[in-house]
Amino acid sequence: MILEALRDVTFWRRNFHPEDDILITEKVRRGEAFQDSLALLQQEFLCLLANLKGDIPFYSPRYIGLSRRSVAAGNRRLLCCDAS
């Protein structure tokens, strides 16, 4: 869904400003420098995701308490409120 949203915005922008040139041509995309840059970007993105996953403080009592409180509030709402 995120990819679909990004593509939709891209096509909307392209149609809204048809006078804008295409900056990254197919020739540039097929070039070795572009492919190397893309591979580096992918590698750094995966490292960033790994670091973000490692930064979640599962061990922290504060994190555990906040998680349980929000789940409990949601469950209480389901049990107490009318489904309609």
N, C-alpha and C positions, 0 to 999 in steps of 0.2 A: 504494500500500500504506500509505503514511503517513496519507493522508486516511482510509482505511478504519479504521486503528487509532484515529485521533482520534474518528471517529464512533462506533466501538464503545465507547470509554471514556465518551463523552458519553451514549449511550443507557443504558449500565450505570449511570452516576451518576444519571440521571433515574429509572430504575426502582428503584434502591436507596434514594433519598430522594424519594419522590413528593410529600412535603409541601412541597418547595421550590417557590417561585413562579418563573415565567418572568420574568426581569428585562428582557430586550429583546423587547418585543412587536413584532408586525408593523407596528403604527402607528408605533412608534419607528424601525423599520428603514426604513420608506418616507420618513421625514422627511429634509429637506434637510441638517440638521446631521449626522445619522448618515452620510449618503452622502458629505458633505464629509470627515468624519473617516476614513471607510473609504478614500477616494481618497488622502488624505494618508498614511495608514498604508501603502497599497500603494506609493506613490511612495518613501517612506522605506525600505521593505523592499528595493525594487529598488536603491536607492542603496547600502544596506548590502551587498547581494550583490555589486555592482560593486566596492565598496571591498575586500571580502574577496578577490575574484579578483585584484585588483591587488596585494595584499599577499603573494602567494606568491613567494618569492625564487628564481625559476627561474635567475637569474644566479649564485646563491651556490654556490661549490664544496661547501660543507657540505650544502646541499639536494641537489645532484646526487649526491654521494657516498652520502648516506643512501638516496636513491631507488634507486640502482644496487645497493646492498648488499642491500636488502630484495627486490628483483627477483631478484638472483643467488641468494639463499637459497631463494626459492620455486622457481626453476628447478632448483637442485641437489636439492631435495627430490623434485621430479618425476622427475628422472633417476635418482636413487639408490634411491628407495624402491619397494617393491612396490606395484602398483596395487590390490591387494586389501585 
